[in-house]
Amino acid sequence: MSFVTIFALGIAAFIALPILAHRLRRRRAEERAFPAAALVPPAPPRARRRAKLEDRALFGVRALAIAALALLGASPLVRCTRLSLSRSSGASMAVAIVIDDSMSMRAKAGNQTRFARAKAAASELLAGTRDGDAVGVVLAGSPPRVALAPTTELDAVSSIISSTTESDRATDLDGAIHLAETLLAALPQVDKRVVVLSDLADGKPDAPALGENAVVPIWAPLAEIRDTKETDCAITSADDTGGRVIVRLACGKDVSASGRRVEVRAGERVVGSGTATATTTTDLSVDVTGVTPGEALTAHLLGGDAIATDDVAPVLVSQSGAIGVVAEAADETAVTGGPPVVEQAFAALRSDLATRPLPAVPDQPGDFHGFFGLVVDDPPGFTPEQRRALSQYLEGGGVMLVALGPRASAAPLGATLQPLLDHATTWSEAKSKGAKPDADAVLLGEATRSLVDLGAAKRTTLSPADVGSVENLVAWSDGAPLVARRVIGRGEAWIVTLPFALDASDLPLRPAFIALLDAFVATTHTHAAPRRADVGATWTLPSGASAAKGPSGAIDLVREGGRAKLSPPVVGAYHVTIDGKDELRVAAPIARETDLRPRALKSQEASSHLGATQAQVDISPYVAVALLLLLFAELALRLRAGQSPGEKMIG
Amino acid sequence: MTTSFPWGDIASLRIRSRLVAEGVYAGAHRSARRGSGIEFGGHREYVAGDDLRWLDRRALLRHGRHLVRQFETETDRALRLVVDASASMGYRGSRAPETKLGVASLLAAALARIAVSSGDPIGLAYLGGGSARPVALSGGREAFDRLLGSLEIAKAEGDAVRDPEMLERSFGVLERAARRGSVVIVLSDLLDLPRDTAEHFSAMAARGRSVVVVQVLAPDEIDLPFDGTVRLRALEGDVVVETDTAVARDAYLAALRGLAAHYETTLMARGARFLRVSTADDPVASVRAIVGAVR
């Protein structure tokens, strides 16, 4: 505090002046010698009576006026405990406020949640901005989102900040900061900065310090919400396997749920319970009894911790599924001496889905029940019954992997490859010997390189019309599709232009083949219903999806490319209506979000040159208005006193 | 305000007292008293202490009232002046030409001159006054000169509140020395005196002496003219009163009237007289009123 501030505040000491004036006024009575003083009765002097009448009002007003005057003098230097940006020059600045709305922000910091403190801090920052400042808001819950692009309309920013709500998403601070920097990049302001209002608990405490390679200066205040010693455990999944519920627990680093009780409830009724063991992450098996079929169950982790919302999870009924494999085993057995190579490959994957060999593609829709996926190796076309059954299966969300070879190209009369392909294929000499070395291939990734020197003498060629209707996932070196995908209804079909038979190519021997099957299995999982997914992940729903209802009520579906999308913000059960049928999906908490340890922060980013929690705030306008009101009040009091005759006051 | 005698020189007091006395001569002047004597002088109401020999039984039978007969006689009457020279008498106020002690001295000197001119002996005693010297009863111009000399050096000193024996010292001697038929004139503000002072005065009157008590007050004491809040400090005792005069004036005047009424009632019961004079009044009129009261 500078000398000027002390001097200005010292004016407040003049509050003593009215007191002194009143006392002097009372003592102003002149002393006179008067022999008959004994006959004079003492009487409260009029001045004292007036002083008493005015003490509470007039004196109070005058004292407040002096205090206001002192504040007015010191107001540019008065420091208030509120968050504010430091302004190195008078120029306007561009600020991106990153608000962490992840699940860890639900933990308490004092008497409020971390998120509430971050939200209040954002409002405080906004109050310190001036006309011309551009402010944007980015939410750091995964995936990072732009709540509001930088704008000079500060009212809009305020509205956005106040409408921001908590979520159970994971934390993606790196992505959010990158997004914020991108938003600021195009702005003309010279003074740019990113303010991160977060507990920095993104589950990666050992990752490089935040702000290492930041282009824009990053300021992360709110150290108080990072110093807490809170711990958290969560139920990440709960599956009913028929009389037994498998509850999976996750806890933060060096935190154990040991000794905490887990209850499975049907409504308010406890139908089973167990106690967690000492392991940090564990599957707890809870036997349940007295549950009627179809009754909704929830798993509860008792004992309490930093975050309550992740201590409850809906129990899903596990559905047993399998992958049906239709392969001509005659040739294969001659070569391998065992099951078809594709079945052996599935076994090598150690997938949780069983493989079940089928003699032929089912021709009844009911025969697809229980199959999450169907693998067909070089089918000789499909009969009309098979085509009808396949259409229903795929439209309903089934996934199919079809390898096309010489038999598919020589389909008998009446047999076609519909609904996968609309035209016939040809089995001909391969123009290229391998796949295009496209390391960026989304489907197989690095494994794509193992297909570069694929030794295939012949390959299946799709008709040009069909090539246009499929998505080329892996291409031959000449651009023709090697692995293609066609979306059919809610399902999809993967088409490989080489059969899985070893005498046709050595594709099954390449690492890419295992990667292909693994991707296929993962896809079957994502299409299997009911589904459990990480909270915050986007669910792509069929176009028939019409409504969704989550733990906090109805949720609007986002239409994009003819499909509906839903990103569940909080954990819990979601009921999605698809083609008139109710489908249960579950948004599960992310295990790493239970780790509340803050991530390291680049030291200079925490310094106060970017802002301060005790910033200079100019309160002059408010004090001036208060002073004016006080002057009016004193005037009114004096007028009132003037209207009251002294004698009446005395009387 | 001055607390000492402010006369300046003796000539002034002498001249002024003579002028006052001459003003009084212009009116009636008789050295006469009623009481036992030769020539019947009328009746008056009997009061306790009267000599029962003069109770008129016939008048009692005729009128049903106790009356005593009075007779006029030509005799010399000793004039004993009692001047209050306590500290409170040094007060002058804002509208008076002299202090109360000054005015009381002037009145006493004028009365003494009148008495001396009539051949009556005069004596002087003080209430308070510190070093003021009383004047023994004697007659002639020399006595008048001694009285003037004493009044000249008298200063307003003494505290009747702190010194309750002051009254006894003055009146004790006077009661023993004053003979029957003496005229006792007390010039005092009657402030700060003990509550039983009136009884002392009236007791002197009951023994055949003519007693006139003159309350000498400054105009400020009569109407309390101050404005606003004042702190009033008594000249005797430790009384300090802070008051709002607008509020306290009526109560003060009532208390002053009550004090006068107390003296008047007590003195009248013994045949003594009570007067009040203001230091702003014409001293001739004041002396004339005193002389009239003696009759």
Interface residues (C-beta under 8 A of the other chain):
Chain A: R28 A29 E30 E31 R32 A33 F34 P35 A36 A37 A38 L39 V40 P41 P42 A43 P44 P45 R46 A47 R48 E647 I650
Chain B: M1 S88 M89 Y91 D189 L191 D192 L217 D220 E221 L224 F226 G228 T229 V230 R231 L232 R233 A234 L235 E236 G237 V239 V240 V241 E242 T243 D244 A246 V247 A248 A251 Y252 A255 L256 L259
